[in-house]
Amino acid sequence: MNKILVSDYAKCSGCKSCEIACSFHHFGECNPSLARLTVVAFNERGLFVPEICRQCRNPWCVNACPVDAIVKDAETGAVVIIAELCTDCRACADACPFGMIKVNPSGNVFKCDLCQGEPACVKVCTTGALKYAKPADIYFERAVISASKSGGAI
């Protein structure tokens, strides 16, 4: 079964280590503007929200691509851009309702590919705000947290 990448803003410290690790993994430089995720700061509330690609079941980006350059990786479940086929028309970026397809300084589009099943962002997240696990494990963890807050038992 494929794993999913999830974020928990309540645990995010805003350190942006995930952005640095992502950009370094994919581009070899520590440049948050090249990260495939974005930590959004809500300073007035003291919140930081890691925005990640949701790897949609029915991806809008896939449907928008006129040259079929975006596919689901059978092994990881990641929605990936095949660079050799991509014309950089940006139709996928326009179609993504979450703004998770980005454009690098060379004009090439890119998005999260789950680092081929080993997300660099998760490896450096010391607070546990980013996790990569089986959906059942994520849902069970959330149920336990919810039950503990309400005084219930699982």
Backbone as a printed PyTorch tensor [residue, N CA C, xyz], in Angstrom:
tensor([[[  0.8410,  -1.1860,   0.0000],
         [  0.0000,   0.0000,   0.0000],
         [  0.8850,   1.2490,   0.0000]],

        [[  0.4680,   2.2280,  -0.7480],
         [  1.2130,   3.4860,  -0.8160],
         [  1.0950,   4.2670,   0.4860]],

        [[  2.1250,   5.0270,   0.7530],
         [  2.1210,   5.9150,   1.9090],
         [  1.6560,   7.2930,   1.4510]],

        [[  1.3010,   8.1240,   2.4270],
         [  0.8990,   9.4900,   2.1250],
         [  1.7450,  10.4570,   2.9460]],

        [[  1.9120,  11.6430,   2.3950],
         [  2.6110,  12.7210,   3.0810],
         [  1.5530,  13.6180,   3.7010]],

        [[  1.6680,  13.8540,   4.9900],
         [  0.7130,  14.7200,   5.6800],
         [  1.4590,  15.7460,   6.5150]],

        [[  0.7900,  16.8780,   6.7190],
         [  1.3840,  17.9110,   7.5700],
         [  0.4490,  18.2070,   8.7280]],

        [[  1.0430,  18.5780,   9.8420],
         [  0.2980,  18.9310,  11.0450],
         [  0.8020,  20.3010,  11.4950]],

        [[  0.0420,  21.3390,  11.1370],
         [  0.4960,  22.7030,  11.4300],
         [  0.6710,  22.9480,  12.9270]],

        [[ -0.0420,  22.2210,  13.7680],
         [  0.0740,  22.4220,  15.2090],
         [  1.4670,  22.0560,  15.7200]],

        [[  2.1910,  21.2490,  14.9550],
         [  3.5350,  20.8320,  15.3620],
         [  4.6310,  21.6120,  14.6460]],

        [[  4.2810,  22.4220,  13.6620],
         [  5.2940,  23.1240,  12.8640],
         [  5.8530,  24.3210,  13.6270]],

        [[  7.1830,  24.3880,  13.6960],
         [  7.8580,  25.4930,  14.3920],
         [  8.2160,  26.6410,  13.4550]],

        [[  8.0590,  26.4160,  12.1530],
         [  8.4040,  27.4490,  11.1810],
         [  9.8830,  27.5100,  10.8620]],

        [[ 10.6490,  26.4830,  11.1950],
         [ 12.1040,  26.4980,  10.9740],
         [ 12.4780,  26.4450,   9.4960]],

        [[ 11.5940,  25.9290,   8.6810],
         [ 11.7730,  25.8150,   7.2250],
         [ 12.9040,  24.8690,   6.8190]],

        [[ 13.3190,  23.9990,   7.7280],
         [ 14.3120,  22.9890,   7.3850],
         [ 13.8080,  22.0980,   6.2550]],

        [[ 12.5110,  21.8670,   6.2260],
         [ 11.9220,  21.0360,   5.1800],
         [ 12.1260,  21.6650,   3.8040]],

        [[ 11.9610,  22.9780,   3.7170],
         [ 12.1520,  23.6780,   2.4450],
         [ 13.5990,  23.5800,   1.9900]],

        [[ 14.5280,  23.7590,   2.9230],
         [ 15.9530,  23.6980,   2.6050],
         [ 16.3270,  22.2880,   2.1420]],

        [[ 15.8710,  21.2630,   2.8730],
         [ 16.1790,  19.8740,   2.5190],
         [ 15.6100,  19.5210,   1.1510]],

        [[ 14.4090,  19.9900,   0.8770],
         [ 13.7660,  19.7090,  -0.4090],
         [ 14.5460,  20.3350,  -1.5580]],

        [[ 14.8590,  21.6080,  -1.4410],
         [ 15.5770,  22.2810,  -2.5270],
         [ 16.9660,  21.6830,  -2.7240]],

        [[ 17.6320,  21.3080,  -1.6330],
         [ 18.9570,  20.7150,  -1.7520],
         [ 18.8770,  19.3420,  -2.4130]],

        [[ 17.8760,  18.5500,  -2.0150],
         [ 17.7070,  17.2070,  -2.5810],
         [ 17.4840,  17.2630,  -4.0890]],

        [[ 16.6530,  18.2080,  -4.5280],
         [ 16.2780,  18.2490,  -5.9480],
         [ 17.1560,  19.1410,  -6.8140]],

        [[ 17.7010,  20.2100,  -6.2380],
         [ 18.4520,  21.1630,  -7.0500],
         [ 19.9020,  21.3530,  -6.5960]],

        [[ 20.2790,  20.7360,  -5.4630],
         [ 21.6440,  20.8510,  -4.9820],
         [ 21.9760,  22.2020,  -4.3860]],

        [[ 20.9540,  22.9630,  -4.0280],
         [ 21.2050,  24.2480,  -3.3730],
         [ 20.1660,  24.5020,  -2.2960]],

        [[ 20.5750,  25.2390,  -1.2910],
         [ 19.6890,  25.5830,  -0.1840],
         [ 18.9480,  26.8590,  -0.5460]],

        [[ 17.8150,  26.6930,  -1.2010],
         [ 17.0520,  27.8190,  -1.7160],
         [ 15.5630,  27.5230,  -1.5480]],

        [[ 14.9330,  28.0690,  -0.5150],
         [ 13.5250,  27.7760,  -0.2580],
         [ 12.5920,  28.0430,  -1.4480]],

        [[ 12.9720,  28.9410,  -2.3470],
         [ 12.1000,  29.2050,  -3.5000],
         [ 12.0800,  28.0260,  -4.4690]],

        [[ 13.0140,  27.0950,  -4.3040],
         [ 13.0480,  25.9050,  -5.1470],
         [ 12.4660,  24.6800,  -4.4470]],

        [[ 11.9230,  24.8730,  -3.2600],
         [ 11.3180,  23.7680,  -2.5170],
         [  9.9780,  23.4070,  -3.1370]],

        [[  9.6220,  22.1590,  -3.0200],
         [  8.3680,  21.6620,  -3.5720],
         [  7.2450,  21.7240,  -2.5460]],

        [[  7.5520,  22.2680,  -1.3920],
         [  6.5570,  22.5630,  -0.3700],
         [  6.8640,  23.9570,   0.1420]],

        [[  5.9010,  24.5330,   0.8280],
         [  6.0700,  25.8980,   1.3280],
         [  5.5290,  25.9800,   2.7450]],

        [[  6.3160,  26.5830,   3.6240],
         [  5.8330,  26.8360,   4.9780],
         [  5.2800,  28.2530,   4.9920]],

        [[  3.9740,  28.3500,   5.1960],
         [  3.2990,  29.6420,   5.2030],
         [  3.1920,  30.1400,   6.6380]],

        [[  3.6540,  31.3620,   6.8650],
         [  3.6200,  31.9520,   8.2070],
         [  2.3840,  32.8100,   8.3820]],

        [[  1.6740,  32.5860,   9.4580],
         [  0.5630,  33.4230,   9.8820],
         [  1.0270,  34.0890,  11.1670]],

        [[  1.8430,  35.1180,  11.0110],
         [  2.5220,  35.7480,  12.1430],
         [  1.5740,  36.2850,  13.2000]],

        [[  0.4440,  36.8540,  12.7860],
         [ -0.4860,  37.4220,  13.7580],
         [ -1.0630,  36.3630,  14.6950]],

        [[ -1.0260,  35.1010,  14.2590],
         [ -1.5220,  34.0070,  15.0920],
         [ -0.3980,  33.1300,  15.6320]],

        [[  0.8110,  33.4020,  15.1770],
         [  1.9340,  32.5770,  15.6040],
         [  1.8710,  31.1660,  15.0540]],

        [[  1.3010,  31.0270,  13.8530],
         [  1.1510,  29.7090,  13.2370],
         [  2.0090,  29.5930,  11.9920]],

        [[  2.4600,  28.3690,  11.7460],
         [  3.1820,  28.0450,  10.5220],
         [  2.5020,  26.8230,   9.9180]],

        [[  2.1820,  26.9030,   8.6450],
         [  1.4540,  25.8250,   7.9910],
         [  2.2660,  25.2810,   6.8190]],

        [[  2.7380,  24.0390,   6.9290],
         [  3.4350,  23.4290,   5.7980],
         [  2.4190,  23.0700,   4.7110]],

        [[  2.5500,  23.7110,   3.5660],
         [  1.6840,  23.4240,   2.4240],
         [  2.3780,  22.3930,   1.5520]],

        [[  1.7200,  21.2550,   1.3590],
         [  2.3090,  20.1520,   0.6020],
         [  1.3820,  19.7330,  -0.5290]],

        [[  1.9620,  19.0930,  -1.5400],
         [  1.1500,  18.5240,  -2.6150],
         [  0.3140,  17.4000,  -2.0170]],

        [[ -0.9440,  17.3910,  -2.3470],
         [ -1.8470,  16.3850,  -1.8040],
         [ -1.8330,  15.0780,  -2.5820]],

        [[ -1.0860,  15.0160,  -3.6800],
         [ -1.0190,  13.8120,  -4.5120],
         [ -2.4410,  13.2950,  -4.7670]],

        [[ -3.2710,  14.1520,  -5.2950],
         [ -4.7030,  13.9040,  -5.4830],
         [ -5.0130,  12.5630,  -6.1500]],

        [[ -6.1490,  11.9890,  -5.7690],
         [ -6.5980,  10.7450,  -6.4070],
         [ -6.9540,  10.9800,  -7.8660]],

        [[ -7.6320,  12.0770,  -8.1440],
         [ -7.9850,  12.4640,  -9.5080],
         [ -7.3590,  13.8330,  -9.7600]],

        [[ -6.0600,  13.8460, -10.0330],
         [ -5.3180,  15.1020, -10.0980],
         [ -5.7500,  16.0290, -11.2290]],

        [[ -6.0300,  17.2470, -10.8750],
         [ -6.3960,  18.2540, -11.8570],
         [ -5.2350,  18.5220, -12.7970]],

        [[ -4.0190,  18.4630, -12.2550],
         [ -2.8350,  18.7240, -13.0750],
         [ -2.6900,  17.6810, -14.1840]],

        [[ -2.9830,  16.4330, -13.8820],
         [ -2.9030,  15.3680, -14.8810],
         [ -3.9150,  15.6270, -15.9960]],

        [[ -5.1230,  15.9630, -15.5930],
         [ -6.1780,  16.2100, -16.5780],
         [ -5.8960,  17.4310, -17.4360]],

        [[ -5.1620,  18.3930, -16.9120],
         [ -4.8860,  19.6270, -17.6460],
         [ -3.7100,  19.5040, -18.6050]],

        [[ -2.8450,  18.5280, -18.4000],
         [ -1.6330,  18.4130, -19.2070],
         [ -1.9650,  17.9840, -20.6340]],

        [[ -1.6520,  18.8320, -21.6140],
         [ -1.9970,  18.5040, -23.0040],
         [ -1.0910,  17.4620, -23.6480]],

        [[  0.0340,  17.1310, -23.0060],
         [  0.9740,  16.1800, -23.6120],
         [  1.1840,  14.9240, -22.7550]],

        [[  0.3190,  14.7030, -21.7820],
         [  0.3930,  13.5300, -20.9000],
         [  1.7580,  13.3770, -20.2340]],

        [[  2.3010,  14.4960, -19.7700],
         [  3.6090,  14.4840, -19.1140],
         [  3.5100,  14.3270, -17.6060]],

        [[  2.3070,  14.1790, -17.0790],
         [  2.1310,  13.9920, -15.6370],
         [  1.4070,  12.6730, -15.4200]],

        [[  2.0110,  11.8230, -14.6070],
         [  1.4590,  10.4910, -14.3600],
         [  1.5810,  10.1500, -12.8810]],

        [[  0.8470,   9.1230, -12.4800],
         [  0.9860,   8.6010, -11.1190],
         [  2.0430,   7.5080, -11.1280]],

        [[  2.9930,   7.6160, -10.2340],
         [  4.0210,   6.5970, -10.0800],
         [  3.3800,   5.3840,  -9.4180]],

        [[  3.4410,   4.2460, -10.0620],
         [  2.7890,   3.0380,  -9.5520],
         [  3.3590,   2.5910,  -8.2170]],

        [[  4.6380,   2.8260,  -7.9880],
         [  5.2800,   2.3630,  -6.7560],
         [  4.9880,   3.2680,  -5.5620]],

        [[  5.1000,   4.5890,  -5.7460],
         [  4.9390,   5.5160,  -4.6180],
         [  3.5610,   6.1590,  -4.5600]],

        [[  2.8430,   6.1530,  -5.6640],
         [  1.5590,   6.8410,  -5.7140],
         [  1.6930,   8.3280,  -5.9620]],

        [[  2.9300,   8.7960,  -6.1150],
         [  3.1710,  10.2220,  -6.3480],
         [  2.7520,  10.6110,  -7.7520]],

        [[  2.2010,  11.7980,  -7.8600],
         [  1.8840,  12.3710,  -9.1610],
         [  3.1570,  13.0870,  -9.6050]],

        [[  3.7530,  12.6000, -10.6940],
         [  5.0630,  13.1060, -11.1130],
         [  5.0300,  13.6870, -12.5200]],

        [[  5.9120,  14.6490, -12.7270],
         [  6.0650,  15.2710, -14.0400],
         [  7.2210,  14.5800, -14.7490]],

        [[  6.9860,  14.1050, -15.9560],
         [  8.0360,  13.5030, -16.7740],
         [  8.6720,  14.6400, -17.5650]],

        [[  9.8440,  15.0720, -17.1090],
         [ 10.5090,  16.2560, -17.6580],
         [ 10.7330,  16.1670, -19.1630]],

        [[ 11.0420,  14.9780, -19.6460],
         [ 11.3270,  14.8080, -21.0720],
         [ 10.0990,  15.0570, -21.9480]],

        [[  8.9150,  14.8860, -21.4060],
         [  7.6810,  15.0980, -22.1640],
         [  7.0830,  16.4820, -21.9500]],

        [[  7.4330,  17.0970, -20.8300],
         [  6.8260,  18.3730, -20.4410],
         [  7.2580,  19.5030, -21.3730]],

        [[  6.2800,  20.3070, -21.7890],
         [  6.5560,  21.4680, -22.6410],
         [  6.5970,  22.7610, -21.8360]],

        [[  6.4320,  22.6680, -20.5420],
         [  6.4270,  23.8300, -19.6470],
         [  5.3440,  24.8490, -20.0210]],

        [[  4.2060,  24.3510, -20.4680],
         [  3.0990,  25.2420, -20.8510],
         [  2.4060,  25.8410, -19.6300]],

        [[  2.5910,  25.2110, -18.4730],
         [  2.0470,  25.6560, -17.1870],
         [  0.5470,  25.4290, -17.0240]],

        [[ -0.0470,  24.6470, -17.8950],
         [ -1.4720,  24.3230, -17.7480],
         [ -1.7090,  23.5920, -16.4320]],

        [[ -0.7440,  22.7650, -16.0360],
         [ -0.8690,  22.0250, -14.7740],
         [ -0.8490,  22.9750, -13.5820]],

        [[  0.0230,  23.9690, -13.6430],
         [  0.1260,  24.9500, -12.5560],
         [ -1.1710,  25.7480, -12.4410]],

        [[ -1.7370,  26.1060, -13.5720],
         [ -3.0070,  26.8350, -13.5630],
         [ -4.1390,  25.9690, -13.0180]],

        [[ -4.0780,  24.6660, -13.2650],
         [ -5.1540,  23.7640, -12.8570],
         [ -5.0980,  23.3700, -11.3840]],

        [[ -3.9170,  23.3970, -10.7840],
         [ -3.7870,  22.9480,  -9.3910],
         [ -4.4670,  23.9370,  -8.4530]],

        [[ -5.5320,  23.5040,  -7.7730],
         [ -6.2410,  24.4240,  -6.8770],
         [ -5.4650,  24.7680,  -5.6110]],

        [[ -4.3650,  24.0560,  -5.3710],
         [ -3.5800,  24.2660,  -4.1560],
         [ -2.2860,  25.0180,  -4.4040]],

        [[ -2.0030,  25.3290,  -5.6620],
         [ -0.7930,  26.0790,  -5.9930],
         [  0.4890,  25.3240,  -5.7270]],

        [[  0.4600,  24.0170,  -5.8820],
         [  1.6290,  23.2180,  -5.5320],
         [  2.5210,  22.8630,  -6.7170]],

        [[  2.2050,  23.3590,  -7.8910],
         [  3.1120,  23.1830,  -9.0270],
         [  3.8170,  24.5060,  -9.2100]],

        [[  5.1320,  24.4370,  -9.1850],
         [  5.9430,  25.6510,  -9.1770],
         [  6.7500,  25.7610, -10.4640]],

        [[  7.3470,  26.9290, -10.6630],
         [  8.1690,  27.1910, -11.8360],
         [  9.5380,  27.6570, -11.3600]],

        [[ 10.6020,  26.9960, -11.8410],
         [ 11.9500,  27.3990, -11.4250],
         [ 12.4320,  28.5740, -12.2840]],

        [[ 13.5550,  29.1830, -11.9410],
         [ 14.0400,  30.3470, -12.6980],
         [ 14.2680,  30.0820, -14.1890]],

        [[ 14.4630,  28.8220, -14.5610],
         [ 14.6470,  28.4750, -15.9740],
         [ 13.3230,  28.3440, -16.7190]],

        [[ 12.2190,  28.4350, -15.9710],
         [ 10.8970,  28.3300, -16.5890],
         [ 10.3150,  26.9340, -16.6030]],

        [[ 10.9990,  25.9820, -15.9650],
         [ 10.5130,  24.6110, -15.9200],
         [  9.5740,  24.4120, -14.7400]],

        [[  8.4790,  23.6810, -14.9810],
         [  7.5520,  23.3850, -13.8860],
         [  8.0750,  22.1960, -13.0850]],

        [[  7.7520,  22.1930, -11.7920],
         [  8.1340,  21.0800, -10.9380],
         [  7.1500,  20.9740,  -9.7890]],

        [[  7.0810,  19.7850,  -9.2060],
         [  6.1990,  19.5310,  -8.0700],
         [  6.7580,  18.4080,  -7.2270]],

        [[  6.1590,  18.1960,  -6.0940],
         [  6.5860,  17.1310,  -5.1880],
         [  6.4550,  15.7670,  -5.8730]],

        [[  7.5240,  14.9810,  -5.7680],
         [  7.5090,  13.6180,  -6.2940],
         [  7.7230,  12.5960,  -5.1660]],

        [[  7.5790,  13.0700,  -3.9360],
         [  7.7770,  12.2520,  -2.7380],
         [  9.1930,  11.6860,  -2.6580]],

        [[ 10.1210,  12.3060,  -3.3600],
         [ 11.5310,  11.8710,  -3.3470],
         [ 11.6510,  10.3650,  -3.5660]],

        [[ 10.8740,   9.8620,  -4.5030],
         [ 10.8540,   8.4370,  -4.8430],
         [ 10.5790,   7.5540,  -3.6250]],

        [[  9.7550,   8.0550,  -2.7180],
         [  9.3560,   7.2670,  -1.5520],
         [ 10.1630,   7.5080,  -0.2990]],

        [[ 11.0820,   8.4680,  -0.3350],
         [ 11.8960,   8.8120,   0.8310],
         [ 11.9360,  10.3330,   0.9800]],

        [[ 10.8080,  10.9690,   1.3410],
         [ 10.7590,  12.4330,   1.3720],
         [ 11.8250,  13.0770,   2.2590]],

        [[ 12.6530,  13.9060,   1.6310],
         [ 13.7260,  14.6020,   2.3480],
         [ 13.1570,  15.5120,   3.4260]],

        [[ 12.0050,  16.1080,   3.1680],
         [ 11.4000,  17.0280,   4.1310],
         [ 11.0440,  16.3230,   5.4390]],

        [[ 10.5500,  15.1050,   5.3400],
         [ 10.1600,  14.3450,   6.5300],
         [ 11.3920,  13.9840,   7.3540]],

        [[ 12.4780,  13.6370,   6.6700],
         [ 13.7080,  13.2290,   7.3640],
         [ 14.2610,  14.3390,   8.2530]],

        [[ 14.0730,  15.6010,   7.8720],
         [ 14.6510,  16.7020,   8.6460],
         [ 13.6550,  17.3690,   9.5880]],

        [[ 12.4030,  16.9830,   9.5540],
         [ 11.3840,  17.6140,  10.3990],
         [ 11.4860,  17.0630,  11.8200]],

        [[ 12.0830,  17.8520,  12.6940],
         [ 12.3300,  17.3890,  14.0650],
         [ 11.1000,  17.4620,  14.9660]],

        [[ 10.0820,  18.2060,  14.5490],
         [  8.8890,  18.3440,  15.3940],
         [  7.7920,  17.3490,  15.0540]],

        [[  7.9440,  16.6260,  13.9490],
         [  6.9070,  15.6840,  13.5380],
         [  5.7620,  16.3510,  12.8060]],

        [[  5.9620,  17.5650,  12.3250],
         [  4.9120,  18.2650,  11.5840],
         [  4.6830,  17.6400,  10.2170]],

        [[  5.6900,  16.9560,   9.6940],
         [  5.5740,  16.2460,   8.4280],
         [  5.7750,  14.7660,   8.6720]],

        [[  4.8670,  13.9620,   8.1230],
         [  4.9640,  12.5160,   8.2690],
         [  4.6800,  11.8610,   6.9320]],

        [[  5.2910,  10.7110,   6.7390],
         [  5.0780,   9.9080,   5.5420],
         [  4.8040,   8.4980,   6.0250]],

        [[  3.5490,   8.0850,   5.9440],
         [  3.1560,   6.7940,   6.5050],
         [  1.9430,   6.2500,   5.7690]],

        [[  1.6000,   5.0260,   6.0970],
         [  0.3980,   4.4190,   5.5220],
         [ -0.8180,   5.1800,   6.0400]],

        [[ -1.8180,   5.3650,   5.1890],
         [ -3.0070,   6.1150,   5.6200],
         [ -3.6280,   5.5760,   6.9040]],

        [[ -3.7040,   4.2710,   7.0520],
         [ -4.3170,   3.6980,   8.2560],
         [ -3.5600,   4.1120,   9.5120]],

        [[ -2.2320,   4.1850,   9.4210],
         [ -1.4340,   4.5890,  10.5750],
         [ -1.6790,   6.0560,  10.9290]],

        [[ -1.7790,   6.8910,   9.9040],
         [ -2.0430,   8.3210,  10.1200],
         [ -3.4210,   8.5110,  10.7510]],

        [[ -4.4240,   7.8300,  10.1960],
         [ -5.7860,   7.9850,  10.7130],
         [ -5.9020,   7.4550,  12.1310]],

        [[ -5.2070,   6.3430,  12.4440],
         [ -5.2370,   5.8030,  13.8000],
         [ -4.6080,   6.7850,  14.7780]],

        [[ -3.4610,   7.3580,  14.4050],
         [ -2.7950,   8.3290,  15.2690],
         [ -3.7030,   9.5210,  15.5570]],

        [[ -4.3840,  10.0080,  14.5230],
         [ -5.2940,  11.1430,  14.7130],
         [ -6.4750,  10.7680,  15.5910]],

        [[ -6.9620,   9.5490,  15.4680],
         [ -8.0700,   9.0900,  16.3100],
         [ -7.6490,   9.0170,  17.7690]],

        [[ -6.4330,   8.5500,  18.0180],
         [ -5.9190,   8.4620,  19.3880],
         [ -5.8000,   9.8590,  19.9920]],

        [[ -5.2650,  10.7960,  19.2190],
         [ -5.1170,  12.1730,  19.7110],
         [ -6.4830,  12.7810,  20.0040]],

        [[ -7.4240,  12.5640,  19.1010],
         [ -8.7760,  13.1070,  19.2860],
         [ -9.4430,  12.5130,  20.5240]],

        [[ -9.2900,  11.2140,  20.6940],
         [ -9.8990,  10.5480,  21.8490],
         [ -9.2770,  11.0310,  23.1540]],

        [[ -7.9600,  11.2390,  23.1400],
         [ -7.3020,  11.6820,  24.3580],
         [ -7.7290,  13.0960,  24.7440]],

        [[ -8.0260,  13.9190,  23.7380],
         [ -8.4800,  15.2890,  24.0120],
         [ -9.9020,  15.2910,  24.5760]],

        [[-10.7100,  14.3420,  24.1340],
         [-12.1040,  14.3270,  24.5880],
         [-12.3130,  13.4490,  25.8130]],

        [[-11.2370,  12.8140,  26.2600],
         [-11.3740,  11.9520,  27.4420],
         [-11.8490,  10.5700,  27.1300]],

        [[-12.0250,  10.2580,  25.8530],
         [-12.4980,   8.9290,  25.4370],
         [-11.3700,   7.9300,  25.4160]],

        [[-11.7110,   6.7100,  25.1510],
         [-10.7330,   5.6370,  25.0810],
         [-10.8590,   4.9260,  23.7550]],

        [[ -9.7550,   4.4020,  23.3280],
         [ -9.7700,   3.6150,  22.0740],
         [ -9.4040,   2.2000,  22.4150]]])
